[in-house]
Amino acid sequence: MSRGTKIVATIGPASTDLNVLIRMIRAGVDVVRLNFSHGKAQDHIDRANLVRQAAAECGREVAIMADMQGPKIRVGKFDGGKVELAKGDKFILDAKWGENGELGNQERVGLDYKNLPNDLRGGDLLLLNDGLIVLSVDRIAGHEIYTTVKIGGELSNNKGINRQGGGLTAPALTAKDMEDIKTAMSFQADYLAISFPKSATDMEMARQLANIAGEPYGHKPQMIAKIERAEAIPALQEILNASDGIMVARGDLAVEVGNAAVPALQKRMIRMARESNKFAITATQMMESMIFNAVPTRAEVSDVANAVLDGTDAVMTSAETASGRYPVETVEMMAAVCVEAEQSEYNKLDADFLNVRFTRIDQSIAYGALFTAHHLRVKAIVALTESGSTPLWMSRHNIDTPIFALTPSVTTQRKVTLYRNVRAHYLLQQGSSAEVLKQAEDLLVENGIAKKGDMIVVTWGEPMGQVGGTNALKIVKVGEFS
């Protein structure tokens, strides 16, 4: 396996085509993101079916992430679609404007979040359109927010609003999100990304809703917390504990905490995720210029590479593959950058590896496999797994030995697609342990992963087929079961 870092690609008008999607998957896409901020329920169902079809054509499993819109706080619509605000202009955000069909104008515009006046006070700074426009709040009068333009520019329909420093009370889960969760579970989305969570409670509620919606299908998704609110930073550990992974969602986060704070926060979040046995995705503007250009900027290449060096499990595209001109080329370039960054790493087990404490037998076997593989320089680590927990633990530590999760569960195949340095293959695992080990060895040889005489480390559970039962480790020389 030449690339350990995974690629999450958003699909949209530029990539909702079977042939384009097949080319993207072959170029390196591991997870496809469906952005529920756009489109109707049937659009997402159709795209999910298309992803499954394209993955089958490519002969491998590709996971689907359903990304909820969340409480995006936006201005209303304008007469003419936009206005031009200049520094020093007075401008009113009016929570009641538009209730009778009024459109925004040069003096005021409506809001889709009616409680915004209650969340603000004089002196607050509002950042619109991802921070490109800045308004200073002069005073609040009932449903009206009187502001002065500090940084002007073009303000068009439905642009987002953030308060500098955070503090808006909008709940993480909206009524739309609750319906969208039902839609996502109808096609068994593998991951559910929750926007703007502020606490563990937000994630616990989302998980409960998803599990209930998925129950008729026997499906429980992996839960991803998108860290994009200032309030989420002090609550990061509790949010991690309530989630399966996090997304470093740098767009809204940068608007709330400031651009300069984001790089250090990115490193901290990725480190905390790894230490908590969770996965991390780094997102937003990673290859932004490739929306229009066939090659990225050098700064973008460095951005992707640095995320890899930080230890992220996955890097993500947004508009680059959803609406850009070069969706396949974007994936190819991102994959190439990941490979180069990984090759530049000095791979070693983490310095604190020997200080890790654990009480579970299966977790101790996972760490034993890492230690053995590192010192014997084996060709591969093979985890015979039902739930995917063992390869997750293995993937939390730096090692240049590829990890292969062999599982009889398609759900687990898709689940581990986000784990760094892990690739999944289907293996039925029927028979005695000796028979299953022979099947695993044959699979590695058939796929060109190992050859006769290579040394591999294999973990499994006795008896075969039980969830959470990894309790055995064996060092195998390929060919000894022949």
N, C-alpha and C positions, 0 to 999 in steps of 0.2 A: 504494500500500500504506500503510494508515494506522497499522499497528503493526509495529515491528521486533522487539520482544522476543517470544520464543515461549512457549507454555504447554504444560506437561506435566501431564496429568491421570491420576491413579490411578483405575482402575475396580474396582468390587466390587459387593456386593449392591445398592447404591443406583443403580448405573449400568449393570448388565449387562442392558440392555433396548435393543432396536434403536432405538426411538423416542427414548428418553432420550439414547442415544449420538449419534444424528443431531443432536439439538438441541445437545448439547455441542460437537460438531465445528463446527456452524454458528455457535456462540457464540464459537469461537476456539481450540479444542484443536488443537495441531499434532502432539503425540506422546501416545500412550496408554501408561501404565505398568501392567504386570502384576506384582503383588507376589507373588513366589514364597514368601514367608513364610506365606502362607495358600493353602489349596486343594490339589487334586491335579492331576497332569499333565493329565488330560483337561479339567479346568476351564479351564486356561490355553489349551489348544488351542481349545476352544470359544469362549473370549473373543477370542482372536486372529482367528478366523474371523468373529466378529461385528464386530470393528473393521474388517476389510477390507470387509465388506458395507456397514457404515455409511458408510465413506469413499467407496465407489463410489456410494452414494445421493447423497452430497454433491458428487460430481464432482471430487474431489481426493484426493491421496495423503496419508495420515496414517501416521506411523511408529509402530512398536511397540517399547517398551523392556521387556526382561525383567530384572527386578531380583532378583538372587540373595539368599537369606536370609543366607548367611554364618554365622559361628560365634557366633550370638546365645547368650550365656551366661545361663542362666535357672535359677530355683528350680523345684522340682518342684510337685506338686499337694498341696492341703491337704484334710483331712477337713472337709467343709463349704464348701470352695472358697476360704476366706480366713481370716486371723487379724488381730487388731488388736494392733499392737506399740506400747508406750508407752516414752517416754524413760526410760532406766535399766534396761530389761528385759535379761535375758541371753537370747541366742538362738544356736542352733547351726546352721550349714550343714554338712550331712553328705553326703559324696560317695557313701556306701554305702546311705544311707537310701532306701528305695523299691525296692531290688533284689528284695525278697520281697513287694512289693505294699504296703508301709507308706505311709501318707499323712502329710503334714506336720501338725504341731500347734502349740500355743503355745510349745513348747520348741525344736523343730527341724524342718527340712525338707530334702528331698533336693536334689540338683543334677543337671542334665543334662550339665554339663561336669566330668568326674571329676578332671581335673588341677588344678582350682582351688586345692586346698590347697598344691600344690607351687609356685604362683605368688605366694603371700602370705607375709607375716611380720607379727609383732606391731606394732601402730601403724598399719597400713594402714587406709584408709577405703574401705568398699564402699558404692556408691550403687545402690539398687534402685529399680525402677519409675521410670526416667528421673530419678533423683535425689531423688524425693519422700521416700524413706526412706534414712537414713544409718546404717550399722553400723561401729563401730570394732573392728578385729580385736585381741582380747586375746592369743590364743595359738593355735598349730596343734598338734593331737595326732593324728598319722596322717591318717586320712580326715576328721577333724572340724575345723571352724573355729569357735572359740569367740569370740563377739562381744558387745558391749554396744551397745544401741540409743541413738544420739545424737539422731536425729530420727525420731519414730515415725509411725505411720499404718497404713492398711489395706494388708496384703500379701496378694495373691490368687495364684491358680494361674499358673505359668509367667511371672512377671515377670522382666525382665532385670536383670542384675548388671553393673556396671562398677567397675573399680578407679580411684580418683582418681589422675590422673597417668598412667594407662595401664600397660602392662607385662605384660598377660596374653599367654600364649604360644600361644593357640588359633590354628591356621592359618586363612588367609583363605578357602581353599576346602575345604569339607567334602565327604564322600561324597554327601550330598544335593545339594549344588551341582553336582557333576559329572554327576549324573543329570539335574538340572534344565537344565543347559546343553544336553544332548542333546534334551530336550523343546523348548527354545526354538529350537534350530536346525531342528527338524522343521517349524516353521511360519515359518522364516526371520525371526526377530526382527531388527529393524534395529539395535538397540542392546542391549548386554549390560552391565548395571551390576553391578560386583563390590563386595561389602560388606567393609569392614574390611581393605583391603590395607595392608600395612606397608612394602612395598618394590616396586621395579620387577619383581622376580622374581615376586611374586604376580600382577601384571598380565600378564607374559609367559607364565606358565603358563596363566592363564585364556584368553588369546588362542589359545595353541596348542591347548588342548582345544576351544575354540569352532570354530577353523578345521578341525580334524579332524572334529568332529561335523557341520559344515556342508558338508564336501566333497561328499557324495552329492547335495547340492542346488545345488552351485556357488555357495555363499553364504559370505561372510565379514562378520561384524557389526562395527560400531563399538564400541570398548571404553571404558566409563566407569568411572573409579575413584571410589568413594564415600569421601570424606575424612572419617572419623569416629573415627580412633584418634589418640591423642596422638603415637604413634610415626611417624605418616604426615607430620607437619608438617616435621620436619627433612629428610625424604626426599621432599618435595613435588616438587622439580624432576625427580628421577629417575622418580618415579611418573608425572608429566606426560609425560615423554619416552616412556614405555612405553604410554601411553594415547592415545585420540583426544579425550577430554574428561574433565572431573571433575564430581562433584556435591559441592557444599558441604552435607554432610549434618549439619545443625546440632544434631540431637537427641543422638545418642550422643557427638558431638564436644564439645558443651557439658558433658555429664556428666563427661567425662574431663579437659578443660582448664579448666572453669569458665565459667559464663555470660558473665562480663564480658570474657573473652578472645575470644569468637566474632565480634563485629562487625568488629574489626580484622583478624582472620584471614580473614573473608569477603572483605573488600576486597583483601587481599594475594593470596588464591587466585585471585580473578577476574582481577586484574591479571597475575599470572604465567601464567595460562592464555592470555590474549590475546597476551602477549609470546611465548609458545611456539607460537602458531598452533593452539591447542586451544580447544574450546568449554567453557563453564561453565554449570552448572545450580544454582540456589539453591533449597534445599528445607527443609521442616519447619516446620509451624505457621504458614504464611504467611497463611492465612485460617481459622485454627482455630475461631474462634467461629461460623463459618458451618456447622459441623456441626449446630448447633441453631438458629441465628438467620439470618434472611433478609438481614441486612446485617452487614458486618464492623465491627470496632472501628476507631477512628481510628489506633490504634497499628499494627494490621495493614495498613491502607492505606499508612501511612508505611513499613512494613517492605518491602512489595512495591515501592513507588516507589524506595526507597533502593537496593534490589538492581538495579533498572533503571539508576539513576544510577551505580551502581558499574561498570556495563558487562556485567552478566550476559547470557548468550545466552538463558536461559530461566528461568522461575519455575515451581514445581511444587506441585501439590496432593497431599494424601495422603488422610486420612480424610474431608476435606471433600467429595470427589467419590466416594469408595469406599463410604462408609457414611452420609454426612450426609443431611440432609433437603433440601438445596438444591444439588444438583450443577450444574445448568445455571446458576443464578443466581451460583454461586461463579465459574464460568468467565467469565460476563458481567462481573462486577465486577472480576475480575483483569485482563481485557482492557482495561476502561475505565481502570483505574489505570495500566497500562503506557502507554497512549496519552497520557494526561495528563503522565506523567513524561517521556516522550520529547519532547513538545512544549516542555517547560520547559528542555530541554538547549540549551546553546549549542553547536551542532554545528560542528565544525571538524576538519580533519585533525590528528592528534596532533602536538604540538610537535616530537617527535623523528622525525617521518615521514621527513624528508630524510636522517636519519642511519641509516636501515635499510640493512643490507647484505644482498645476495643474490647467488647465483651461477647460479641457474637462469633460463633465458629466460622460462619461463611465469610465474615469480614476478615478474620484472621487468615483464612485460606487465600483470599484475594491479595492481601499484603504479602503473604508468603510467596505467591506466584511472581509478584513484582520483584521481590528481593532475589529470588532464584534466577529469573530471567536476566536481571541486571548483571549478576556476577558470572553467569554461565554464557552470556551473549547468545541466547537462543534465537532461532529464526522467528518464532511467533509465540504469543500467549493465546491459548484457546480456552474460552469459558463456555462450557456446556451449561446453558442457563434457561430457566423458565421465565423468571420475572425480569431479568436484566440488571439486578442489583449488583452482582459480582463484577461485570464489566464496568458499571458506573464507578465503583470504588477504585478499580484499577486505573481508570482514566483520569482520576483526580491528581495523579502524581506524574512528574516528568520522567519519561523513559522513551527511548527511541525504538523499542520493540513493539511492533503492531499487535493490537488486541483484536481477536476475532470472537464475536458472540455467535455461537451456534445454537439455534433455538427452534423448537417446534411451533412457536407462537408467532404468527404474523404481526400481532399487536406489539410484541416485544421487538421484533425486527425493526418496526417503524419507530418505536420508542427510543432505541439506542442510536438512531441516525444523528442525534445532536451531540452525542458524547465524543469528545475529542479522542482521536487515535483509535476509535472502535469501528469495525465494520461487521455487519450482521449477515449471516447465511442461514438458510432454512435447513434444519436437520431434525428428522422425526424422533430420533433417540428411543428406539424400541429395541428391547433385548437386554442382554447382560451388559455390564460395564465394559467388558473386553470387546464385545461386539460393537457397542456404540463408539468406543475409542477407535476401532478399525474403520467405522463409517466416517468419523471425523478426520482421520488421517487421509482416507481416500478423497474426501471433499477438498482438503488442502492441496493435495497433489493434482487433482483434476482442474483446480482453478489456478494452478501455477504459483501458489503461495509458498509451498515447500516441496522439496524433492527428497528422494531416498538418501538417507544419511544425515539429513538436517535434524537438529535437536529442537524440540518444542516443549512447552510447559502446558499441561492440560489440567483444568479444574472441573469437578463435577460433584454431584450429590448422590449418595447411596441411601436408600434405593433410588434408582433412576426415576425422573419424572415428577418429583415433589418440589413445590415452590418454596424457595428460601432454604433449601437443604444442602447447599454446597458444603461438603465436608471432606473432600479428597483432592489431593494434588499428586500429579505424576509427571516425571521427566521422561519424555519419550523420544527415541531416535526413530525417525520416519523409516518405515520398512520393517520394523521389528514384529509387526502384527501380520505381515504378508505370509 
